[in-house]
Amino acid sequence: MKWTLEKKTNLLLGLFVASLIAANLIGTKITRFWIIEFSVGIFAYPLTFLITDTIEEVHGKEKTKEFIWIGFISLVLVLLITAFSVWLPFAERSFVKENYTQVFGSTLRIFIASITAFLISQFHDVWAFNFWKQKTKGRFLWLRNNLSTIVSQFIDTTIFMFIAFYALTPKHTAAYMFTLIIPYYILKIIVALADTPAVYLLVWYLRKEPKKE
């Protein structure tokens, strides 16, 4: 099969949607690294910014917006299916009753938080990337990628944390939210800075002409 630009772009779209859904499905698990506690969704979600920055660099902002809307619709569909599945009664022979409701029921609020944060932060990322592209006259991809992503990740993290966890318990005050946001955001920035070579690699991959048969 010849991997044309269209096919490569479709592959990235599939990976984009898969990363979004994976981040939401696994995101309720909190792990710990050194002194930082964070959701394991951090291993999947940063890929979405990596992919949209790549698409905007190669195809422009309109194509990137298509990716965002497709991702949004996919997340809404997963949310509706999950909510309906939780609502349906269990059969007697079902062996996952309490665990199923506990895991996927708590996922609903996470999904709503994630969808809202995703839409706002991704559209900001598109605007910011395009803004810096014009300012740099198409140069310094590494700078545009990081400047747009760093701000967008802060927007995403703040919106997500407040919708997902604010007032969840008496402890979850506004001040406490920022004790969760700041270390999680710092970790996201580290991941974002580390993915800069991957942006260059993906841009090269998309622009590479397929071999002639």
C-alpha positions, 0 to 999 in steps of 0.5 A: 500500500502506498502511504500518500499524504491523505492516508498518513493524515487519516492515520494521525486522525485515528491516533488522535481519536484513540489518544483522546478516548484512552486518556478518558478511559484510563484517567481515573487511576492516579499514580505517583512518581517521586513527589508528584501524583498524577493521572495515568491519562497523561501518557495519552493526552499530550499526544493530541497536542503533538498531532494537532500541531503537526497537522496545523504545520502541514495542512493549516488551521482549518484541517486542524479544526476538523480533527478537533471537531471529530475528536469532540464528536467521538468523545460525546458518543463515548460519553453517551454510550458509557452513560447508557451502559451504566444506567442499564440494570445488571443481569443476575449472572453479571460479576462486575456490578459494583466495580463496573458502576464505580469505575464507569460511573465516576468516569462520567464527570471525568468525561464531561470535564475532559470534553470541555477542557479539550475543546477550549484548550485545543481551539486555543492551541490552534489560534496560538500556533497560527499566531506564532507561525505568522510572527515567526514567518513560518520558522522556528517550529520548536518555538511555535509548538512549545509556546502554543502547547504550554499555554494550552496545557495550562488552560486544559489542566485548570478547566479539567481539574475544576470541573472534575474535582472541585467541591467533590469533597469538603477538602476540594476547595479552589485553593486545593485545586491549584495544589493539584493543578500546578504539579500536574501542569509542570509534568505536562510541560516536561512531556510537551518539551520532550515531544519537540523532536517527535513534531519534527519527525511527524512533519517530515513523515507527512511531507515525505513523498511516497516511493514510486512503484 
